[in-house]
Amino acid sequence: MGQQAENFNLDSEVLVGLYETFQIMVLDARTRVAINQQLGKFKEAKRLFGMDMAINTRNMKQSGN
């Protein structure tokens, strides 16, 4: 993996970039809201994202494996 600057805040800087990208790529505001809700469900492991396979995948991606 590449090196990160000491003051790089992964959570906030990545999220800002993600939302800026959504604004460019997804013109419909309602669709952006739906995407954001899905991301929340993924992070909280709700519904489909709460299944073992989804949780394991999320944990592996977060640990860098």
N, C-alpha and C positions, 0 to 999 in steps of 0.2 A: 504494500500500500504506500501511497505517497505521504510525504511529510506535511504536517499541518503547522500553521503559525501558532505561536503560544497563545495569542488572544482569540483564536478561532473557537467560537461556540457552536459546536456541531448542531445542537438542537435548534437554536434560533436562526442561525445563518442558513442552514439547510432548509428549514421551513419557509423562510422568507423567499429563498430562491424557488422553492416548489410552488408557492402561491403566485409568485410573479410569472412563472411558466404557465400555470393554469390560466391566468388572466390573458396571456397571449394566445394560448392554444385553444381554450374553451371560451367562446364568446358569450354563450348563454349563462347568465348568472345563476339560474336555477340548477343547471347542470353542475356548475362549480360547487354549489351548496351540497348537492347530492354526492359529489366526489368527496368533499370534506367530511360528510357524515360517514361515508364508507371508511375513510381513513381513521376516524374516531372509533368505529366498530373494530377495525383491525387492531388498533393499539390496545383497546380494552378487551379484546378477544371475545366479542359478542357474536351471537348467532352463528353463521357459517364460519366466521373467523375464530370461534371458540372451539372448534373441533380439534382433536389432537394433532392431526396433520398440519393444520394451519398454525397452531401454536408452536409446534416444533420447527416449522419453516421460519416463522418470525424470530424465534429464539436463535436459530442458527445464523440467520442473516445479521442479527444484532451483535452476535459474538464474533462475526467476521469469518465464520466457517463456510 
